[in-house]
Amino acid sequence: MIGLLRAAWRLAVALWATLKDYVMRLLAKAEDDNIFVLASGLTFSVLLAAVPLLFIVVALLSLTLQVTAQSAGIEPVEQLRQYLGILVPVLDEGAGGTAPNLPEEIIDRTIRQGEAVGVISFIAFVWFSTRLFGAVRAVLREVFDFRRSRGVIKGKIFDMQMVLVASILVILNIGITIILNLAKARGIEFSGLSADQIGMVESLYAQVTALASILLLFLLLYKYVPAGQVPWRMAITAAAFTAICWELLKWGFALYLTRVADYTSIYSGIATLVVVVVWLYNLSIVFILGAQVAQIHEMRRVRAQQIEALE
């Protein structure tokens, strides 16, 4: 028993020493990289790309609602409420078990005008998104201490390629959702599942896809956006750290919207806007911290291998 306690104590001391070393190195790295300055620039780029992105989401949403609602034999408004209840379960719970009560006039207008703004918004989104990926490249170059750069022209072409890849991932995500809705609406057995079971699969799919999609996105960003060669283990470490923190921040933001925000107040819109900006700023800090944690982890691993080789 005493031996077991001593082993547990030694393990706790070792874990504390490791955690302390990580924290000290991370603080030094954050100060050396000017993390708050980098996060400010990244947040500004995100805000620029967010405006046309919202219009693209409206266009895609209108198309998706029209297709799925027609196949299911229901109104687009009701289809949107079902989506909100599945994709944003926290908001669903905050509304007392039903999807948020959205004004039908606003939804109908959004669905009708969605296609009209899609083309113009896509052009604006591509341009501002390339600026966003350029900011991500600059941030990761600073964090990973890379000297190599793609240059202005090659960098812009690469940014457009990344925008294309990200768009394909979004389209695939929407496509799978449409297929599941068609299968559920027509009662077709999909992979041996009945129509009722497909509804459960759709709900589970929405939850799993949320985490898997963001994990894949961060993995691609950390691995391929920097001009230098980033090992897979570094990219995976950074993506896992950032994805977990992302989910925590998303949960906190949803909690604010459902439990804290007072939409009856005259200043509620301004307060929500401020919260959104602060939330994006914190996400930018988390994204940078993910890269820094991965680099520190890799440096510790290399140092341990060197010490082992000398022994």
The 8 nearest C-alpha neighbors of each residue, nearest first, counted from 0:
[[1, 3, 2, 4, 5, 6, 7, 8],
 [2, 0, 4, 3, 5, 6, 7, 8],
 [3, 1, 5, 0, 4, 6, 7, 8],
 [2, 4, 6, 0, 1, 5, 7, 8],
 [3, 5, 7, 1, 6, 2, 8, 0],
 [4, 6, 8, 2, 7, 3, 9, 1],
 [5, 7, 3, 9, 8, 4, 10, 2],
 [6, 8, 4, 10, 5, 9, 11, 3],
 [9, 7, 5, 11, 10, 6, 4, 12],
 [10, 8, 12, 6, 11, 7, 13, 5],
 [9, 11, 7, 13, 8, 12, 14, 6],
 [10, 12, 8, 14, 13, 9, 15, 7],
 [13, 11, 9, 15, 10, 14, 16, 8],
 [14, 12, 10, 16, 15, 11, 9, 17],
 [13, 15, 17, 11, 16, 12, 18, 10],
 [14, 16, 12, 18, 17, 13, 19, 11],
 [15, 17, 19, 13, 14, 18, 20, 12],
 [18, 16, 14, 20, 15, 19, 13, 21],
 [19, 17, 21, 15, 20, 16, 14, 22],
 [18, 20, 16, 22, 21, 17, 15, 23],
 [19, 21, 17, 23, 18, 22, 24, 16],
 [22, 20, 18, 24, 19, 23, 25, 17],
 [21, 23, 25, 19, 24, 20, 26, 18],
 [24, 22, 26, 20, 25, 21, 19, 27],
 [23, 25, 27, 21, 22, 26, 28, 20],
 [24, 26, 22, 28, 27, 23, 21, 29],
 [27, 25, 29, 23, 28, 24, 22, 30],
 [26, 28, 24, 30, 25, 29, 31, 23],
 [27, 29, 25, 31, 30, 26, 24, 32],
 [30, 28, 26, 34, 32, 31, 27, 25],
 [31, 29, 33, 27, 28, 32, 26, 34],
 [30, 32, 28, 29, 33, 27, 34, 26],
 [31, 33, 29, 34, 30, 28, 142, 141],
 [34, 32, 30, 36, 35, 31, 29, 37],
 [33, 35, 37, 29, 32, 36, 38, 30],
 [34, 36, 38, 37, 33, 39, 284, 29],
 [37, 35, 39, 38, 34, 33, 40, 32],
 [36, 38, 34, 40, 35, 39, 41, 138],
 [37, 39, 35, 41, 283, 284, 36, 40],
 [40, 38, 42, 36, 37, 41, 35, 43],
 [41, 39, 43, 37, 42, 38, 44, 36],
 [40, 42, 38, 44, 43, 39, 134, 37],
 [43, 41, 45, 39, 44, 280, 40, 38],
 [42, 44, 46, 40, 45, 41, 39, 47],
 [45, 43, 131, 47, 41, 42, 46, 48],
 [44, 46, 42, 48, 43, 47, 49, 131],
 [47, 45, 49, 43, 44, 48, 42, 50],
 [48, 46, 44, 45, 49, 50, 127, 43],
 [47, 49, 127, 45, 128, 46, 50, 124],
 [48, 50, 52, 46, 47, 51, 45, 53],
 [49, 51, 52, 53, 48, 47, 46, 54],
 [52, 50, 120, 124, 54, 53, 49, 123],
 [53, 51, 49, 55, 50, 54, 124, 56],
 [52, 54, 56, 51, 50, 55, 49, 57],
 [53, 55, 57, 51, 56, 52, 120, 58],
 [56, 54, 52, 58, 57, 53, 117, 120],
 [55, 57, 53, 59, 54, 58, 60, 52],
 [56, 58, 54, 60, 55, 113, 59, 61],
 [57, 59, 113, 114, 55, 117, 61, 60],
 [60, 58, 56, 62, 61, 57, 63, 55],
 [59, 61, 57, 63, 58, 62, 56, 64],
 [60, 62, 110, 64, 58, 59, 63, 113],
 [63, 61, 59, 65, 60, 64, 66, 58],
 [64, 62, 60, 66, 65, 61, 67, 59],
 [65, 63, 61, 67, 75, 66, 62, 68],
 [64, 66, 62, 68, 63, 67, 69, 61],
 [67, 65, 63, 69, 64, 68, 70, 62],
 [66, 68, 70, 64, 69, 65, 71, 63],
 [67, 69, 71, 73, 75, 65, 70, 64],
 [68, 70, 72, 66, 67, 71, 65, 73],
 [69, 71, 67, 68, 72, 181, 66, 184],
 [72, 70, 184, 68, 69, 73, 67, 181],
 [71, 73, 69, 70, 68, 74, 184, 67],
 [74, 72, 68, 71, 69, 75, 77, 78],
 [73, 75, 76, 77, 68, 78, 72, 69],
 [76, 74, 78, 68, 77, 64, 79, 65],
 [77, 75, 79, 74, 78, 80, 103, 106],
 [76, 78, 80, 79, 74, 75, 81, 73],
 [79, 77, 75, 81, 76, 80, 68, 82],
 [80, 78, 82, 76, 81, 77, 75, 83],
 [79, 81, 77, 83, 98, 82, 78, 84],
 [82, 80, 78, 84, 79, 83, 77, 85],
 [83, 81, 79, 85, 80, 84, 86, 78],
 [84, 82, 80, 86, 87, 85, 81, 98],
 [83, 85, 98, 91, 81, 82, 88, 87],
 [86, 84, 82, 83, 87, 88, 202, 81],
 [85, 87, 83, 82, 205, 84, 88, 206],
 [88, 86, 83, 89, 90, 85, 84, 91],
 [87, 89, 91, 90, 84, 85, 86, 92],
 [90, 88, 92, 91, 87, 93, 253, 254],
 [91, 89, 93, 88, 92, 87, 94, 257],
 [90, 92, 88, 98, 84, 94, 89, 93],
 [93, 91, 96, 89, 95, 94, 90, 88],
 [92, 94, 90, 257, 91, 95, 89, 258],
 [93, 95, 91, 92, 97, 96, 99, 90],
 [96, 94, 92, 93, 97, 91, 98, 90],
 [95, 97, 92, 91, 94, 98, 93, 84],
 [98, 96, 91, 95, 94, 99, 84, 92],
 [97, 99, 91, 84, 80, 83, 100, 94],
 [100, 98, 101, 94, 97, 91, 80, 90],
 [101, 99, 98, 102, 80, 97, 94, 103],
 [100, 102, 99, 103, 106, 105, 80, 98],
 [103, 101, 104, 105, 106, 100, 107, 76],
 [102, 104, 106, 105, 107, 101, 76, 108],
 [103, 105, 107, 106, 102, 108, 109, 101],
 [106, 104, 108, 103, 102, 107, 109, 101],
 [105, 107, 109, 103, 108, 104, 110, 102],
 [108, 106, 110, 104, 109, 105, 103, 111],
 [107, 109, 105, 111, 106, 110, 112, 104],
 [108, 110, 106, 112, 107, 111, 113, 105],
 [109, 111, 61, 107, 113, 108, 112, 106],
 [112, 110, 108, 109, 113, 107, 114, 61],
 [113, 111, 109, 115, 114, 110, 108, 116],
 [112, 114, 58, 110, 57, 115, 61, 109],
 [113, 115, 58, 117, 116, 112, 111, 61],
 [116, 114, 112, 113, 117, 118, 58, 111],
 [117, 115, 114, 119, 113, 118, 120, 54],
 [116, 118, 114, 58, 120, 55, 115, 119],
 [119, 117, 121, 120, 116, 122, 115, 114],
 [120, 118, 122, 121, 116, 117, 123, 115],
 [119, 121, 51, 123, 117, 118, 122, 124],
 [120, 122, 124, 118, 119, 123, 117, 125],
 [123, 121, 125, 119, 124, 120, 126, 118],
 [124, 122, 120, 126, 121, 125, 51, 127],
 [123, 125, 121, 51, 127, 122, 126, 128],
 [126, 124, 128, 122, 123, 127, 121, 129],
 [127, 125, 123, 129, 124, 128, 122, 130],
 [126, 128, 48, 130, 124, 129, 125, 123],
 [129, 127, 131, 125, 130, 48, 126, 124],
 [130, 128, 158, 132, 131, 126, 127, 159],
 [129, 131, 133, 127, 128, 132, 134, 44],
 [130, 132, 128, 44, 134, 133, 129, 45],
 [133, 131, 135, 129, 134, 130, 158, 136],
 [134, 132, 130, 136, 131, 135, 129, 137],
 [133, 135, 137, 131, 132, 136, 41, 138],
 [134, 136, 132, 138, 133, 137, 139, 131],
 [137, 135, 133, 139, 134, 225, 138, 224],
 [136, 138, 134, 140, 135, 139, 133, 141],
 [137, 139, 135, 141, 140, 136, 134, 142],
 [140, 138, 142, 136, 141, 137, 143, 225],
 [141, 139, 145, 137, 143, 138, 142, 144],
 [140, 142, 144, 138, 139, 143, 137, 145],
 [141, 143, 139, 144, 140, 138, 32, 291],
 [142, 144, 140, 145, 141, 139, 294, 290],
 [145, 143, 141, 142, 140, 146, 139, 227],
 [144, 146, 140, 143, 147, 227, 141, 226],
 [147, 145, 144, 148, 140, 227, 141, 226],
 [146, 148, 145, 226, 227, 149, 140, 225],
 [149, 147, 150, 226, 146, 145, 227, 154],
 [150, 148, 154, 153, 226, 151, 147, 152],
 [149, 151, 154, 148, 153, 152, 155, 147],
 [150, 152, 154, 153, 155, 149, 156, 148],
 [153, 151, 155, 154, 150, 156, 149, 157],
 [154, 152, 156, 155, 149, 150, 151, 157],
 [153, 155, 157, 149, 151, 152, 156, 150],
 [154, 156, 158, 152, 157, 153, 151, 159],
 [157, 155, 153, 159, 158, 154, 152, 160],
 [156, 158, 160, 154, 155, 159, 153, 161],
 [157, 159, 129, 155, 161, 160, 156, 132],
 [160, 158, 162, 156, 161, 157, 129, 163],
 [159, 161, 157, 163, 158, 162, 164, 156],
 [160, 162, 164, 158, 163, 159, 165, 157],
 [161, 163, 159, 165, 160, 164, 166, 158],
 [164, 162, 160, 166, 161, 165, 167, 159],
 [165, 163, 161, 167, 166, 162, 160, 168],
 [164, 166, 162, 168, 167, 163, 161, 169],
 [165, 167, 163, 169, 164, 168, 162, 170],
 [168, 166, 170, 164, 169, 165, 171, 163],
 [169, 167, 171, 165, 166, 170, 172, 164],
 [168, 170, 172, 166, 167, 171, 173, 165],
 [171, 169, 167, 173, 172, 168, 174, 166],
 [172, 170, 174, 168, 173, 169, 167, 175],
 [171, 173, 169, 170, 174, 175, 168, 176],
 [172, 174, 176, 170, 171, 175, 177, 169],
 [175, 173, 171, 177, 176, 172, 170, 178],
 [174, 176, 178, 177, 172, 173, 171, 179],
 [175, 177, 173, 179, 174, 178, 180, 172],
 [176, 178, 180, 174, 175, 179, 181, 173],
 [179, 177, 175, 181, 180, 176, 182, 174],
 [178, 180, 182, 176, 177, 181, 183, 175],
 [179, 181, 183, 177, 178, 182, 184, 176],
 [182, 180, 178, 184, 179, 183, 177, 185],
 [181, 183, 179, 187, 180, 185, 184, 186],
 [182, 184, 194, 180, 186, 181, 185, 197],
 [185, 183, 71, 181, 182, 186, 180, 70],
 [186, 184, 187, 182, 183, 181, 71, 194],
 [185, 187, 194, 183, 184, 182, 188, 193],
 [188, 186, 182, 185, 189, 194, 183, 193],
 [187, 189, 193, 192, 191, 194, 190, 186],
 [188, 190, 192, 191, 187, 182, 193, 197],
 [189, 191, 192, 188, 193, 197, 187, 182],
 [190, 192, 189, 188, 193, 187, 196, 197],
 [193, 191, 188, 189, 190, 196, 197, 194],
 [192, 194, 188, 196, 195, 197, 186, 191],
 [193, 195, 186, 183, 197, 196, 187, 188],
 [196, 194, 198, 197, 193, 199, 183, 192],
 [195, 197, 199, 193, 198, 194, 192, 200],
 [196, 198, 200, 194, 199, 195, 183, 201],
 [199, 197, 201, 196, 195, 200, 202, 183],
 [198, 200, 196, 202, 197, 201, 203, 195],
 [199, 201, 197, 203, 198, 202, 204, 196],
 [202, 200, 204, 198, 199, 203, 197, 205],
 [201, 203, 199, 205, 204, 200, 85, 198],
 [204, 202, 200, 206, 205, 201, 207, 199],
 [203, 205, 201, 207, 202, 206, 208, 200],
 [204, 206, 202, 208, 203, 207, 86, 209],
 [207, 205, 203, 209, 204, 208, 202, 210],
 [208, 206, 204, 209, 210, 205, 211, 203],
 [207, 209, 211, 205, 210, 212, 206, 204],
 [208, 210, 206, 207, 212, 211, 205, 213],
 [209, 211, 213, 208, 212, 207, 214, 206],
 [212, 210, 208, 214, 213, 209, 207, 215],
 [213, 211, 215, 214, 209, 208, 210, 216],
 [212, 214, 216, 210, 215, 211, 217, 242],
 [213, 215, 211, 217, 212, 242, 216, 238],
 [216, 214, 218, 212, 213, 217, 211, 219],
 [215, 217, 213, 219, 218, 214, 212, 220],
 [216, 218, 220, 238, 214, 219, 215, 221],
 [217, 219, 215, 238, 221, 216, 220, 234],
 [220, 218, 222, 216, 217, 221, 223, 215],
 [221, 219, 217, 224, 218, 222, 223, 216],
 [220, 222, 234, 218, 219, 223, 217, 224],
 [223, 221, 219, 234, 220, 229, 218, 224],
 [222, 224, 219, 220, 225, 221, 226, 229],
 [223, 225, 220, 136, 221, 222, 226, 219],
 [226, 224, 227, 136, 223, 140, 139, 221],
 [225, 227, 148, 147, 149, 224, 228, 140],
 [228, 226, 225, 145, 229, 147, 140, 148],
 [227, 229, 230, 226, 225, 222, 223, 145],
 [228, 230, 222, 227, 231, 233, 234, 221],
 [231, 229, 233, 232, 234, 228, 222, 235],
 [230, 232, 234, 233, 235, 229, 222, 236],
 [231, 233, 235, 230, 234, 236, 297, 293],
 [234, 232, 293, 236, 230, 231, 235, 237],
 [233, 235, 231, 237, 221, 222, 232, 236],
 [236, 234, 238, 232, 237, 233, 239, 231],
 [237, 235, 233, 239, 293, 234, 238, 232],
 [236, 238, 289, 293, 234, 290, 240, 235],
 [237, 239, 217, 218, 235, 241, 240, 236],
 [238, 240, 242, 236, 241, 237, 235, 243],
 [241, 239, 237, 243, 238, 242, 289, 236],
 [240, 242, 244, 238, 289, 243, 239, 286],
 [243, 241, 245, 239, 214, 244, 240, 238],
 [244, 242, 246, 245, 240, 241, 239, 247],
 [243, 245, 247, 241, 246, 242, 248, 240],
 [246, 244, 242, 248, 243, 247, 241, 249],
 [245, 247, 249, 243, 244, 248, 250, 242],
 [248, 246, 244, 250, 249, 245, 251, 243],
 [247, 249, 251, 245, 250, 246, 252, 244],
 [250, 248, 246, 252, 251, 247, 245, 253],
 [251, 249, 247, 253, 248, 252, 246, 254],
 [250, 252, 254, 248, 249, 253, 247, 255],
 [251, 253, 249, 255, 254, 250, 248, 256],
 [254, 252, 256, 250, 255, 251, 249, 257],
 [255, 253, 251, 257, 252, 256, 258, 250],
 [254, 256, 259, 252, 253, 258, 257, 260],
 [257, 255, 253, 260, 254, 258, 259, 252],
 [256, 258, 254, 93, 255, 259, 253, 90],
 [259, 257, 255, 254, 256, 260, 93, 253],
 [260, 258, 255, 256, 257, 261, 254, 262],
 [259, 261, 256, 255, 262, 258, 257, 267],
 [262, 260, 263, 264, 267, 259, 258, 256],
 [261, 263, 267, 264, 260, 268, 265, 266],
 [264, 262, 261, 265, 267, 266, 260, 268],
 [263, 265, 267, 266, 262, 261, 268, 260],
 [264, 266, 267, 263, 268, 262, 269, 261],
 [265, 267, 269, 264, 268, 270, 262, 263],
 [266, 268, 270, 264, 262, 269, 265, 261],
 [269, 267, 271, 270, 266, 272, 265, 262],
 [268, 270, 272, 266, 271, 267, 273, 265],
 [269, 271, 267, 273, 272, 268, 266, 274],
 [270, 272, 274, 268, 273, 269, 267, 275],
 [273, 271, 275, 269, 274, 270, 268, 276],
 [272, 274, 270, 276, 271, 275, 277, 269],
 [273, 275, 271, 277, 272, 276, 278, 270],
 [276, 274, 278, 272, 273, 277, 271, 279],
 [277, 275, 279, 273, 278, 274, 280, 272],
 [276, 278, 280, 274, 279, 275, 273, 281],
 [277, 279, 275, 281, 276, 280, 274, 282],
 [280, 278, 282, 276, 281, 277, 42, 275],
 [279, 281, 277, 283, 282, 278, 42, 276],
 [280, 282, 284, 278, 283, 279, 285, 277],
 [283, 281, 279, 285, 280, 284, 286, 278],
 [282, 284, 286, 38, 280, 281, 285, 42],
 [283, 285, 281, 287, 282, 38, 286, 288],
 [286, 284, 288, 282, 283, 287, 289, 241],
 [287, 285, 283, 289, 284, 288, 241, 282],
 [286, 288, 284, 290, 289, 285, 283, 291],
 [287, 289, 285, 291, 290, 286, 292, 284],
 [290, 288, 237, 286, 292, 241, 287, 291],
 [289, 291, 293, 237, 287, 288, 292, 294],
 [290, 292, 288, 294, 293, 289, 295, 287],
 [293, 291, 295, 289, 294, 290, 288, 296],
 [294, 292, 237, 296, 233, 290, 291, 236],
 [293, 295, 297, 291, 296, 292, 298, 290],
 [296, 294, 298, 292, 297, 293, 291, 299],
 [295, 297, 293, 299, 294, 298, 292, 300],
 [296, 298, 300, 294, 295, 299, 293, 301],
 [299, 297, 295, 301, 300, 296, 302, 294],
 [300, 298, 302, 296, 297, 301, 303, 295],
 [299, 301, 297, 303, 298, 302, 296, 304],
 [302, 300, 304, 298, 303, 299, 297, 305],
 [301, 303, 305, 299, 304, 300, 298, 306],
 [304, 302, 300, 306, 301, 305, 299, 307],
 [305, 303, 307, 301, 302, 306, 308, 300],
 [306, 304, 308, 302, 307, 303, 301, 309],
 [307, 305, 303, 309, 308, 304, 302, 310],
 [306, 308, 304, 310, 305, 309, 303, 302],
 [307, 309, 305, 306, 310, 304, 303, 302],
 [310, 308, 306, 307, 305, 304, 303, 302],
 [309, 307, 308, 306, 305, 304, 303, 302]]
